[in-house]
Amino acid sequence: MLDDFGSGYANLNAVLKLPFDVVKMDRSLLTGISCDEQAAVFYRSIVMVMQNMGYMIVAEGAETEEEVKMLREWGVDMVQGYYFSRPLPGDELLKLF
């Protein structure tokens, strides 16, 4: 998995050179997609390119219902973030199951 795509060393160079099958999109790229059309177009375009290259896409940092809805419409494979739950200690997580 390439974690935090869009920040630091997890960039397009890494996508083209390193072997992996999952791209986890950094939260910083998700910010504003529900209220800024350019941010939404940019994020969706990255998702489409990565999917066309055969990668599974994980969206990191979804905080609102609108963000989750957009990500699902765009075919993002997995979504994580505070919208679903804040980080939990292991014992609390197990109680949810």
N, C-alpha and C positions, 0 to 999 in steps of 0.2 A: 504494500500500500504506500502510495505517495501521500504523506500527511501535510496539511496546511498549504496546499497549492495556492500560489498567489502571494506568498510571503517568503522572505529570506531566500534560502537556497532551493526551495520547492517551486521551481519556475518552469517555463517551457523547455529550457535546456535539459532539465531533469526528465521531463516527459519523453523527450526524444532520445535520451541516452540510457536510461536505467530501466531494467526489466521489472514490471509490476503490472497488476491488472485492475487496481482500484485507485481512484483519485479522490482524495478528501479535500474539498474546496474550503479554503480559509474563510472564517467568519467575516473578515474585512471586505471580501468581495460581495457578500450577501447584504451588507448594510445599505439600506435605502432602496432595495428593489421594489418595495410596494408603494413608494411615493416618488420615485425618480425614474422616469422612463428610460433615460440613458443608462442608468445603473442596471435596470432590468434587462435591456437589450444586450448589454455587455455580458452579464452573468449568463443569460440564456445562450448567447453565442459560444461562450467557453464550454458550456455543458454540451451543446450540439457537436462541437469539434471533438471533444473528448469521447463522446459516445460514438461518433463516426470512426474514431480510431480504435474502438472496441473496449474502452475502459468502462468499468462500473463507476458511478458517481455517487459520492456521499457529500451531502450539504451539511456543513458544520455551523451551528449557531442560530438556528431558527428560533425566533422569539414570539412571533405573532401568527395568528390563524391565517392571515393574508399571505405571509411568506410561505407557510406550509402549503397552502392551496396553489400558489404559483409554482412552487418547486414540483409538486405532484403533476400539475398540468404540463410541465416541461419534461416530464419523464425521468426526474432524478430518482435514482434507485433507492437511496436511503437518506433519511433526514434525522438529524439529531439537534438538540438544543433545549433551552429553558422552556420552550413552549410545552414540551412533554414533561420535563422534570429538571430540577436543579440536581447537581451531582449529589449522590447519596452514599453513605457508608454501606459496606457490603451487607450487613445484617438488615438494614432498612430496605435495601433493594430486594433482598430475598422475601421480605414480608409482602411486597407487592405481587409476587408470583404466587 
